[in-house]
Amino acid sequence: MGQLANTRALTFDLFGTVLDLGGSLTPYIDRFLKERGFSVDVEQFWQRWRYRQRIEQYQDSLVMLGHSGYLETARRALVYVLGLNNLQASKAEVDSLMQAWQELKPFPDVLPALPRLASRFKLVVLSNGNAPFLDHLVANRIKYDFDAVISVDTFGAFKPHPSVYRGAGRILGIGLEEITMVSSNSFDVMGARMCGNRGAFVNRYGLPFEDTPYQPDVTVKDFTELVDALL
């Protein structure tokens, strides 16, 4: 395990790492577009929505006018992408599509892996999600009893803000070097590594990593490979 030998806790990103965003949301997006006669490719729409949400999150942290929360940035991103495609939708229609986020489901490789990882590590959610939203997802969609669930609401900024990773260490009461951030988002692993965490990059989407000295300690394609790499 090399640098990961001292790991006591795994902190998990949820969105895109544990929870399959595209697989969960694209059926709802497809229905939304077809019911309104919008001739837009559903996969392209989703990719643009996801990309824009990340911009909204960065802007939210940078302008420091108050942390608006994950679902609000997702809503603003949706409105932006609708405008980008010259599509008209009422507030009620936007709110209706946003309800799909309540139905997110985990990747099939996740749940079999968690009890095995729990035999050696504390398992902690460290997510950009709103605290009540995370409570719902953990209890009703993932249905796993994590050792802790930490929302960035506590710190008032989205990952990869350093306060999130450092604050998680304080909450857990263990050294930053004893925490390994597990994420499919390269910016998340990079941010954790910059703060002294170790990093496991779950490269579900075959993407390049950031051009940075702060590289992951291990790269795997899914949670099955993660178990093999860590145990």
C-alpha positions in Angstrom: 0.0 0.0 0.0 3.0 2.3 0.2 1.9 5.8 1.4 -1.6 4.5 2.2 -0.3 2.1 4.9 -1.1 4.7 7.7 -4.6 5.4 6.5 -7.3 5.1 9.2 -10.2 6.7 7.4 -11.5 6.8 3.9 -13.5 9.9 3.0 -15.8 9.4 0.0 -17.1 11.8 -2.5 -20.7 10.8 -3.4 -21.6 12.5 -6.7 -20.2 10.5 -9.6 -18.1 8.3 -7.2 -20.6 6.5 -5.1 -23.7 7.7 -6.9 -24.2 7.2 -10.6 -25.3 10.7 -11.7 -25.6 10.1 -15.4 -27.2 6.8 -15.2 -29.7 8.1 -12.6 -30.6 11.4 -14.2 -30.5 10.9 -18.0 -33.8 9.0 -18.1 -35.5 11.9 -16.4 -33.8 14.4 -18.7 -34.8 12.4 -21.7 -38.4 12.4 -20.6 -38.3 16.1 -19.8 -37.0 17.0 -23.3 -39.3 14.7 -25.2 -42.4 15.8 -23.4 -41.7 19.4 -24.4 -40.7 18.6 -27.9 -37.1 19.7 -27.4 -34.8 18.1 -30.0 -31.6 18.1 -27.9 -29.3 15.2 -27.4 -29.8 13.9 -23.9 -26.2 13.0 -23.2 -24.9 16.3 -24.5 -27.5 18.1 -22.3 -26.4 16.2 -19.3 -22.7 16.7 -19.9 -23.2 20.5 -20.3 -25.4 20.5 -17.1 -22.7 18.7 -15.1 -20.0 20.9 -16.5 -21.9 24.1 -15.7 -22.7 23.0 -12.2 -19.0 22.8 -11.4 -18.5 26.3 -12.6 -21.4 27.4 -10.4 -19.8 25.8 -7.4 -16.4 27.4 -8.1 -18.2 30.8 -8.5 -20.2 30.2 -5.3 -17.0 29.7 -3.3 -15.0 32.5 -4.9 -17.5 35.4 -4.6 -18.0 34.6 -0.9 -21.6 36.0 -0.8 -22.8 33.0 1.2 -22.8 29.3 0.5 -25.9 28.6 -1.6 -25.7 24.8 -1.5 -25.3 21.9 -3.9 -28.9 21.7 -5.1 -29.1 25.4 -5.8 -25.9 25.3 -7.9 -27.5 22.4 -9.8 -30.7 24.4 -10.4 -28.8 27.4 -11.6 -26.7 25.2 -13.9 -29.9 23.7 -15.3 -31.4 27.1 -16.1 -28.1 28.1 -17.8 -28.1 25.0 -20.0 -31.7 25.5 -20.9 -30.8 29.0 -22.0 -27.8 27.8 -23.9 -30.0 25.5 -25.9 -32.7 28.3 -26.4 -35.2 26.2 -24.5 -38.0 27.8 -22.5 -39.1 26.2 -19.3 -41.2 27.5 -16.4 -40.0 27.6 -12.8 -42.4 24.7 -12.1 -40.9 22.7 -14.9 -37.4 23.3 -13.7 -38.4 22.4 -10.1 -40.0 19.2 -11.5 -36.8 18.1 -13.2 -34.7 19.0 -10.1 -36.7 16.4 -8.2 -34.8 13.7 -10.1 -31.8 14.4 -7.9 -33.7 12.8 -5.0 -33.7 9.4 -6.9 -29.9 9.0 -7.4 -28.7 5.4 -7.2 -25.3 4.0 -6.3 -23.0 2.3 -8.8 -23.5 -1.5 -8.5 -19.9 -2.1 -7.5 -20.2 0.2 -4.4 -22.3 -1.6 -1.9 -20.5 -5.0 -2.0 -17.2 -3.1 -1.4 -18.2 -1.0 1.6 -18.4 -3.7 4.3 -15.0 -5.1 3.1 -13.4 -1.6 3.4 -15.0 -1.1 6.8 -13.1 -4.1 8.1 -10.0 -2.0 8.0 -11.0 1.7 7.8 -13.5 4.2 9.1 -15.8 5.1 6.2 -16.8 8.7 6.0 -18.9 10.7 3.5 -17.3 14.0 2.7 -19.5 15.6 0.1 -20.5 18.9 -1.6 -24.1 18.0 -1.0 -26.5 19.9 1.3 -26.7 18.3 4.8 -30.4 17.3 4.6 -29.9 16.0 1.0 -27.0 13.9 2.1 -29.0 12.5 5.0 -31.7 11.4 2.5 -29.2 9.9 0.0 -27.4 7.9 2.7 -30.5 6.6 4.4 -32.8 6.0 1.4 -30.6 5.6 -1.7 -27.3 4.2 -0.6 -28.7 2.5 2.6 -25.3 2.1 4.3 -24.4 3.2 7.9 -21.2 5.3 7.4 -19.1 6.2 10.4 -19.8 9.9 9.7 -21.4 12.1 7.1 -19.8 15.5 6.6 -21.3 18.1 4.4 -19.4 21.1 3.1 -22.3 23.2 4.6 -20.2 23.0 7.8 -17.4 24.9 6.1 -19.3 27.2 3.8 -17.4 26.4 0.7 -17.4 23.6 -1.9 -14.5 21.2 -2.5 -11.7 21.6 -3.4 -11.6 24.5 -0.9 -8.8 23.6 1.7 -11.2 24.2 4.6 -13.2 21.1 3.7 -10.3 18.6 3.9 -8.7 20.3 6.9 -12.1 20.6 8.7 -12.9 16.9 8.1 -9.6 16.0 9.8 -10.6 18.1 12.8 -14.1 16.6 13.0 -12.7 13.1 12.8 -9.9 13.8 15.2 -7.2 12.2 13.1 -4.2 13.5 11.2 -4.7 14.6 7.6 -2.0 12.1 6.4 -4.2 9.3 8.0 -7.1 10.1 5.7 -7.5 9.0 2.1 -9.9 10.9 -0.1 -11.7 8.6 -2.5 -13.2 10.4 -5.5 -13.8 10.1 -9.2 -13.3 13.9 -9.5 -9.7 14.6 -10.1 -10.0 18.1 -8.6 -11.2 16.6 -5.4 -8.3 14.2 -5.1 -5.9 17.0 -6.0 -7.4 19.3 -3.3 -7.2 16.6 -0.7 -3.5 15.8 -1.6 -2.6 19.5 -1.4 -4.0 19.5 2.2 -2.0 16.5 3.3 -4.5 13.7 2.7 -3.7 10.7 0.6 -5.7 10.2 -2.5 -7.5 7.4 -4.4 -8.7 8.3 -7.8 -11.6 6.2 -9.0 -11.3 6.9 -12.7 -14.8 5.7 -13.8 -14.8 7.8 -16.9 -11.3 7.2 -18.3 -10.3 10.8 -17.8 -6.8 12.3 -17.5 -5.8 13.6 -14.1 -4.9 17.2 -13.3 -1.6 18.6 -14.5 -0.3 19.0 -10.9 2.4 17.6 -8.6 -0.4 16.5 -6.3 -1.1 13.1 -7.9 -3.2 10.3 -6.5 -1.5 7.5 -4.5 -3.6 4.9 -6.3 -5.8 5.0 -9.4 -8.5 2.4 -10.0 -11.5 2.1 -12.3 -14.1 1.2 -9.7 -14.7 0.1 -6.1 -13.9 -3.6 -6.9 -10.4 -2.5 -7.8 -10.3 -0.1 -4.9 -10.8 -3.0 -2.5 -8.0 -5.0 -4.1 -5.7 -2.0 -3.9 -6.4 -1.1 -0.3 -6.8 -4.5 1.5 
